[in-house]
Amino acid sequence: MWSRMRLDIGWRDLAAGLAYCGACPPQRPVWSELPHPAAPLLSVRTGWDLLLQSWRLPAGSEVLMSAFTIPDMAEIVRANQLTPVPVDLKPGSYSPCTESLRRAVSPRSRVLLAAELFGERYPLDELADFAERHNLALVADLAQAYTGQLTLPAGAAAALYSFGPIKTATALGGAVIVMRDAELAEQVIEREQRYPWARRSWFAARVCKHAALKAASTKPAYGAVVRWLQRGGRDMDQSLSAAVKNFSADELLRAVRRRAPAPLLRLLDRKLRQDYRQRTNRRAAAAEEVVAAAGSRIWRRAESDHSFWLVPVVTLDPEELVKRLRGEGFDAVQIRSLDVVPPPHSRDDVCVDNARAALFGTVFVPSYPDMPTSERRRLADCLSGVQVLPVEETIASSAVAR
Ligand SMILES: Cc1ncc(COP(=O)(O)O)c(C=O)c1O
C-alpha cells in the first residue's frame, strides 16, 4: 500500500534531533540574511496568537479569514475575544473569493488571514489591495506552502510557515513568523520570550515516535500497519492522524503559549539550511501526471504556483473514490484536519457554501517523487474516470455534507 504521505525528514536529521536533546544551549537561531525580521516559534498557532495579542484589538473586532482552514486558527481568534468571520472560497479553488470578502467586511474588521493550502501559492495582490483600502492587517498563512524560502508576500504584514510533523522540511514541530514592521516584531518576540519553555523530553519523545512512523511508512511496512489497525477494529484514519498531530486541541492556549525547546530550534535551523527548492520542484513535477489525469477535479487558480505538498482531488463521490483507490493499493484519504469556519450568529449574510463543498468533496491521493512512474500512471488511470464535482453544483452538493 502506498502511504498517504511521507515524513519529509531524513534519518540523519532524526539522529541529529535526538543528539541535540542531550546537550545544546538554549539559543535562538539568527537569520540575518533574511530581508525582514523573522523569529522561530513553537508553532504557527503560537505566531497567530502572538500577533493577535500584540495588535491589542478592541474586544469584538472581526477577523476575516479563509473559510477553509484548521479549526484552531478560528479558535485562537475567539480565545482572544475577537470574532472570526469566514470568507468563502472562489469557485473551483481553495483561495478566498473577493466577492465574498466584500460581503464579509464590516466597520469592525481589523485583520484578514489568507490560507494558502496544499502547496499552492496564489498571488495575494487583490487581497492586499483590499486590505489596504479597508485598513486591514493582511496575514499570509503559509503553514502548508514552504518551498525553500521564507518570503513575505507583498502587502502582507506577516507570514507564518509551519514545520510541524507532516509539513515540507519538517523539524517535527516549530514555525517561523516573518514580519514587515520591526516594532511589531519586537513586541511579538518580547512577548514570546516570557512564555515557559516546552520540555526537551517532549521533543525527544517526538523524535523517537516519528522515527517509528517513518519506518512504518515504507510501502511494505505501511500495508502491514494498515492491516494490523484494521484487524484490531481501529479506525485507520483516526489512528494515523492522531499519530502525527502537532499537539492536542485540549487547552489550546496553554499548549501554544510555550517556547520551542532548544533542540527543536537547532533542528529547525538545520532543516532551513537544506535546499528544499529542488526537492519541492521534483515533487511538483512528479505530481504533474496525476494532476493532468485529474483535470478539473483539481481545484487551483490558473495564475498560481503549486508545489503539491498534497494532491487534492475533488469529486462528487469521495467515499467511493477512497474505497476504489485503497483497493488498488493507494491510501487515499478524505479531509480530517481542515474544517469550515462557521459564520458568527450576527452575520447571517455570510455564506460558506464553496468551502463546504471543498470539505465534502476533497480526497488526498498519494503522490511523491519516489513512487515509480508506472505506479503514478496506474494512479492517473484510476483518477481519469472519477466523477467531477461541477463548480456550479457546489451549493447543492454541499447540502449533502451538512
Ligand atoms: C492552514 C494551516 N494553518 C495553520 C496550521 C497550524 O500550524 P502549526 O501546527 O504549526 O500550529 C496548519 C497546520 O496544519 C495549517 O494547515
The ligand as a Gaussian input file, in Angstrom:
#p B3LYP/6-31G(d) Opt

LIG

0 1
 C       -3.588000      26.030000       7.045000
 C       -2.931000      25.790000       8.364000
 N       -2.811000      26.822000       9.222000
 C       -2.218000      26.672000      10.413000
 C       -1.716000      25.457000      10.811000
 C       -1.101000      25.323000      12.171000
 O        0.265000      25.038000      12.096000
 P        1.027000      24.596000      13.416000
 O        0.784000      23.140000      13.577000
 O        2.457000      24.926000      13.147000
 O        0.437000      25.393000      14.508000
 C       -1.816000      24.349000       9.976000
 C       -1.298000      23.050000      10.396000
 O       -1.506000      22.037000       9.798000
 C       -2.430000      24.523000       8.711000
 O       -2.533000      23.501000       7.864000

